[in-house]
């Protein structure tokens, strides 16, 4: 098939987020082996209008018909795939349709889209905005509550990370997160989290993991210093310190921007010979 595929995992996640945000909440999905992907894709294309371009989907919507999107991405030796659609005639939920019993709604608790460590949610967040103050005539920053579609770490993954942080603290493994160094210990674990796709939901969770680590490490730092007198003498007050939340926020957790989702590769590149 000649449909494009996302350039990266982050691009894939952004694409799925955008599709749901733009009114395509119904979906089915799964994984298929590369050698079976071509047959599977052709089967789905015969079942649903997956090859329609944006103009065609706009026309379908104008006629009250569902618009469809087919997304595929290779991960961990298999092809992950999703078919998303809008409301309308012929949608995935069409009574008697081949996938009506398995179609899910992304807004519902039992229908969230997941990918590897992440889940796509309609979540609450606080957003910093700059507004004009009519009283002073100056610009000022305010924090507003809003809700939007974003990716977050799945609850089991987040719990595993908290447990991993606690183990590093118990073992007094301060670790290293220096540039070009092999990441290990508490600092290495936190640095790895900062490398995740920083959608607003994930970014908030990574910051919270830093706060958890900061609180727990503060209780054992003196013990670590006592076991490493040479490092304590070398680094003084900075010995055994974690990066501050302010430093992490300002220098190591950039906010996500929009970027190009597709490159030149198409789903044809996902096809594996038998």
C-alpha positions in Angstrom: 0.0 0.0 0.0 1.2 3.5 -0.7 -0.2 5.2 2.4 2.7 7.0 4.3 4.0 5.8 7.7 5.1 8.0 10.6 8.8 8.9 10.7 9.3 7.9 14.4 7.5 6.8 17.5 6.9 10.3 18.6 5.5 11.2 15.2 3.2 8.2 15.4 1.9 9.3 18.8 1.4 12.9 17.6 -0.5 11.6 14.5 -2.8 9.4 16.6 -3.4 12.3 19.0 -4.3 14.7 16.2 -6.6 12.2 14.5 -8.6 11.7 17.7 -8.5 15.5 18.5 -10.0 16.2 15.0 -13.0 14.0 15.5 -12.0 10.4 14.8 -12.6 8.7 18.2 -13.8 5.3 17.0 -11.0 2.8 16.5 -9.9 -0.8 16.2 -6.3 -1.9 16.4 -3.8 -4.6 17.1 -0.6 -6.1 15.8 0.3 -8.3 12.8 3.4 -10.1 11.7 5.3 -8.4 8.9 4.9 -11.3 6.5 1.1 -11.1 6.9 0.8 -7.4 6.8 0.2 -7.0 3.1 -2.7 -9.5 3.0 -4.1 -7.9 6.1 -3.9 -4.4 4.8 -5.6 -5.3 1.5 -8.3 -7.0 3.4 -9.0 -3.9 5.5 -8.8 -1.7 2.4 -11.5 -3.8 0.8 -13.6 -3.5 4.0 -13.3 0.3 4.6 -12.4 3.3 2.4 -8.8 3.6 3.8 -7.2 4.9 0.6 -9.3 8.1 0.5 -7.2 11.3 0.5 -8.1 14.3 2.6 -10.4 15.8 0.0 -12.2 12.5 -0.3 -12.6 12.2 3.5 -14.0 15.8 3.6 -16.5 14.9 0.9 -17.5 11.8 2.8 -18.2 13.8 5.9 -20.2 16.3 3.9 -22.5 13.4 2.9 -22.8 12.2 6.5 -20.5 9.3 5.9 -17.7 8.2 8.2 -14.2 9.2 7.3 -11.4 6.6 7.9 -7.7 6.7 8.6 -5.3 3.7 8.6 -2.1 4.0 10.6 0.7 1.4 10.9 4.1 1.4 12.5 6.7 -1.3 13.0 7.7 -1.9 16.6 9.3 -4.8 18.5 9.3 -7.1 15.4 5.6 -6.7 14.7 3.4 -4.1 12.8 1.2 -2.2 15.2 -1.9 -0.9 13.3 -5.0 1.2 14.0 -8.1 2.1 12.0 -9.8 5.3 13.2 -13.0 6.8 12.0 -15.5 9.6 12.6 -19.2 9.3 13.3 -21.3 8.7 10.2 -22.8 6.2 7.9 -20.7 3.1 7.5 -18.5 3.7 10.6 -16.8 1.0 12.6 -19.9 0.9 14.9 -22.3 0.2 12.0 -24.8 -2.4 13.3 -24.0 -5.7 11.8 -20.6 -4.4 10.6 -17.6 -6.8 10.7 -15.9 -4.8 13.5 -18.9 -3.3 15.4 -18.4 -5.6 18.4 -14.7 -4.7 18.8 -14.8 -1.0 17.9 -13.8 1.3 20.9 -14.3 4.9 21.7 -11.0 6.7 22.7 -12.8 8.8 25.3 -14.1 5.9 27.3 -12.2 4.3 30.1 -12.3 0.9 28.4 -11.4 2.3 25.0 -8.2 4.4 25.4 -5.6 4.0 22.7 -2.4 2.6 24.0 1.1 2.3 22.5 4.0 0.6 24.3 4.4 2.5 27.7 1.8 5.1 26.8 -2.0 5.8 26.8 -3.9 8.5 25.0 -6.3 10.4 27.3 -8.5 13.4 27.4 -6.8 14.8 30.5 -6.9 17.9 32.7 -3.8 20.1 32.8 -2.7 23.6 33.8 -1.5 25.8 31.0 0.6 28.9 31.3 -0.5 31.7 29.1 0.5 35.3 28.5 -2.4 37.9 28.5 -2.7 41.6 28.4 -3.5 43.2 31.8 -6.0 46.0 31.2 -5.3 47.6 34.5 -1.5 47.9 34.2 -1.3 47.8 30.4 1.4 45.1 30.7 1.7 41.5 29.7 1.4 39.0 32.5 1.5 35.2 32.8 -1.5 33.3 34.2 -2.2 29.6 34.8 -5.4 28.4 33.3 -7.1 25.0 33.7 -7.9 23.2 30.5 -8.5 19.7 29.2 -7.0 18.3 26.0 -5.9 15.0 24.4 -2.4 14.0 25.5 -0.3 11.0 26.0 0.6 9.8 29.5 2.5 6.9 31.0 0.2 3.9 31.6 -0.5 3.4 35.3 1.4 0.1 35.6 4.5 1.7 33.9 4.4 4.7 36.2 4.1 2.5 39.3 7.1 0.4 38.1 9.2 3.5 37.7 8.4 4.7 41.2 9.4 1.3 42.5 12.6 1.5 40.5 13.4 4.9 41.9 12.8 3.6 45.4 15.2 0.7 44.8 17.9 3.0 43.6 17.5 5.1 46.7 17.5 2.1 49.1 20.7 0.9 47.4 22.3 4.4 47.6 23.0 4.3 43.9 23.4 8.0 43.2 24.5 7.1 39.6 25.4 9.3 36.7 23.6 11.3 34.1 26.6 13.2 32.6 26.6 13.9 28.9 28.1 11.0 26.9 28.2 8.8 30.1 26.6 5.5 30.5 23.4 6.2 32.5 23.0 4.3 35.7 21.6 4.7 39.2 19.1 7.2 40.3 20.3 10.0 38.2 20.6 7.8 35.1 17.0 6.5 35.6 15.7 10.1 35.8 17.7 11.1 32.7 16.2 8.3 30.8 12.7 9.5 31.6 13.6 13.0 30.3 14.3 11.4 26.9 10.7 10.2 26.5 8.3 11.9 24.0 7.4 14.9 26.1 3.7 15.3 25.4 2.2 17.4 28.2 0.9 14.4 30.1 4.2 12.6 30.0 6.1 15.8 30.8 4.0 16.3 34.0 4.6 12.7 35.1 8.4 13.0 34.5 8.5 16.1 36.6 6.5 14.3 39.3 9.0 11.4 39.2 11.8 13.9 39.8 9.9 15.3 42.8 9.4 11.7 44.2 13.1 11.1 43.7 14.1 14.4 45.3 12.0 13.7 48.4 13.2 10.2 48.9 16.9 10.9 48.2 16.9 13.8 50.6 16.3 11.3 53.4 19.4 9.2 52.6 21.8 11.8 51.1 23.7 12.2 54.4 24.2 8.5 54.5 25.5 8.5 50.9 27.9 11.4 51.8 29.2 9.4 54.8 30.0 6.5 52.6 31.8 8.7 50.0 34.0 11.1 51.9 36.3 11.7 48.9 33.4 12.8 46.7 32.0 14.9 49.6 35.4 16.7 49.9 35.7 17.2 46.1 32.2 18.5 45.5 31.4 20.2 48.8 27.7 21.3 49.1 26.9 19.8 45.7 28.0 16.3 46.6 25.1 13.9 46.2 22.7 16.5 44.9 20.1 15.8 42.3 19.2 18.3 39.6 16.8 20.9 41.0 13.2 20.9 39.6 13.9 24.4 38.3 16.9 23.2 36.4 15.1 20.2 35.0 12.1 22.3 33.9 14.1 25.1 32.3 16.9 23.0 30.7 16.0 19.4 30.3 12.2 19.2 29.6 11.4 21.2 26.5 7.8 21.5 25.6 6.6 19.6 22.6 6.2 21.4 19.3 4.5 20.4 16.1 6.7 18.6 13.6 6.5 16.8 10.3 4.8 13.4 10.8 5.5 11.7 7.5 8.6 11.1 5.4 9.0 9.3 2.1 8.4 5.8 3.4 5.0 4.1 2.8 3.3 1.0 4.2 4.9 -0.9 1.3 8.2 -0.8 3.3 6.5 -2.7 6.1 5.8 -5.7 4.0 8.1 -8.6 4.8 8.7 -11.4 2.2 7.5 -14.8 3.2 
